[in-house]
């Protein structure tokens, strides 16, 4: 489930910014969002990839997850 969300978010990031697959995955895996996504207590992994991507965009713009 988390892998699927990560893959979809990487696709969104590639489409939005033009980065490579490797760069997109690097951004995601090194984000605060990914830490929260893999923390089962947050329940974030139950959300849609587009929902999670909105948090990633916020983190990239403001430097932190809401």
ROGULO-559991 format. One record per residue (C-alpha): residue number from 1; y, x, z. Coordinates in nm, 4 decimals. Layout:
REM residues N
<node num="NUM" c2="Y" c1="X" c3="Z"/>
...
END
This chain:
REM residues 66
<node num="1" c2="0.0000" c1="0.0000" c3="0.0000"/>
<node num="2" c2="0.2470" c1="0.2755" c3="0.0933"/>
<node num="3" c2="0.1457" c1="0.4763" c3="-0.2145"/>
<node num="4" c2="0.2136" c1="0.1780" c3="-0.4380"/>
<node num="5" c2="0.5583" c1="0.1257" c3="-0.2856"/>
<node num="6" c2="0.6334" c1="0.4962" c3="-0.3251"/>
<node num="7" c2="0.5260" c1="0.4939" c3="-0.6906"/>
<node num="8" c2="0.7426" c1="0.1926" c3="-0.7680"/>
<node num="9" c2="1.0425" c1="0.3382" c3="-0.5866"/>
<node num="10" c2="1.0017" c1="0.6622" c3="-0.7824"/>
<node num="11" c2="1.0116" c1="0.4592" c3="-1.1036"/>
<node num="12" c2="1.3296" c1="0.2822" c3="-0.9920"/>
<node num="13" c2="1.4909" c1="0.6135" c3="-0.9002"/>
<node num="14" c2="1.3957" c1="0.7677" c3="-1.2348"/>
<node num="15" c2="1.5385" c1="0.4700" c3="-1.4233"/>
<node num="16" c2="1.8596" c1="0.4624" c3="-1.2198"/>
<node num="17" c2="1.9366" c1="0.8337" c3="-1.2080"/>
<node num="18" c2="1.7367" c1="1.0047" c3="-1.4820"/>
<node num="19" c2="1.5655" c1="1.2516" c3="-1.2474"/>
<node num="20" c2="1.2156" c1="1.3767" c3="-1.3205"/>
<node num="21" c2="0.9044" c1="1.2364" c3="-1.1547"/>
<node num="22" c2="0.8757" c1="1.5440" c3="-0.9349"/>
<node num="23" c2="1.2402" c1="1.5203" c3="-0.8287"/>
<node num="24" c2="1.2085" c1="1.1480" c3="-0.7548"/>
<node num="25" c2="0.9007" c1="1.1991" c3="-0.5394"/>
<node num="26" c2="1.0666" c1="1.4911" c3="-0.3614"/>
<node num="27" c2="1.3667" c1="1.2720" c3="-0.2760"/>
<node num="28" c2="1.1424" c1="0.9945" c3="-0.1466"/>
<node num="29" c2="0.9000" c1="1.2109" c3="0.0511"/>
<node num="30" c2="1.1886" c1="1.3940" c3="0.2213"/>
<node num="31" c2="1.3833" c1="1.0803" c3="0.3094"/>
<node num="32" c2="1.4301" c1="0.9035" c3="0.6413"/>
<node num="33" c2="1.3122" c1="0.5909" c3="0.4637"/>
<node num="34" c2="0.9722" c1="0.7483" c3="0.3950"/>
<node num="35" c2="0.9387" c1="0.8370" c3="0.7628"/>
<node num="36" c2="1.0024" c1="0.4734" c3="0.8501"/>
<node num="37" c2="0.7766" c1="0.3503" c3="0.5696"/>
<node num="38" c2="0.4840" c1="0.5522" c3="0.7026"/>
<node num="39" c2="0.5511" c1="0.4483" c3="1.0630"/>
<node num="40" c2="0.3231" c1="0.1461" c3="1.0909"/>
<node num="41" c2="0.5199" c1="0.0113" c3="1.3878"/>
<node num="42" c2="0.8238" c1="-0.0580" c3="1.1664"/>
<node num="43" c2="0.6291" c1="-0.2945" c3="0.9393"/>
<node num="44" c2="0.8368" c1="-0.1680" c3="0.6467"/>
<node num="45" c2="0.5219" c1="-0.1145" c3="0.4428"/>
<node num="46" c2="0.4867" c1="-0.4952" c3="0.4257"/>
<node num="47" c2="0.8128" c1="-0.5222" c3="0.2285"/>
<node num="48" c2="0.8465" c1="-0.5108" c3="-0.1475"/>
<node num="49" c2="0.9204" c1="-0.1851" c3="-0.3298"/>
<node num="50" c2="1.2592" c1="-0.3193" c3="-0.4420"/>
<node num="51" c2="1.3492" c1="-0.4042" c3="-0.0806"/>
<node num="52" c2="1.2556" c1="-0.0522" c3="0.0310"/>
<node num="53" c2="1.4426" c1="0.0981" c3="-0.2646"/>
<node num="54" c2="1.7634" c1="-0.0688" c3="-0.1499"/>
<node num="55" c2="1.7274" c1="0.1199" c3="0.1794"/>
<node num="56" c2="1.6642" c1="0.4438" c3="-0.0101"/>
<node num="57" c2="1.9784" c1="0.3915" c3="-0.2197"/>
<node num="58" c2="2.1772" c1="0.3336" c3="0.0989"/>
<node num="59" c2="2.0375" c1="0.6514" c3="0.2500"/>
<node num="60" c2="2.1223" c1="0.8524" c3="-0.0608"/>
<node num="61" c2="2.4761" c1="0.7140" c3="-0.0679"/>
<node num="62" c2="2.5581" c1="0.7323" c3="0.3033"/>
<node num="63" c2="2.3143" c1="0.9946" c3="0.4327"/>
<node num="64" c2="2.1164" c1="0.7671" c3="0.6600"/>
<node num="65" c2="1.9025" c1="0.4569" c3="0.6626"/>
<node num="66" c2="2.0705" c1="0.1458" c3="0.8003"/>
END
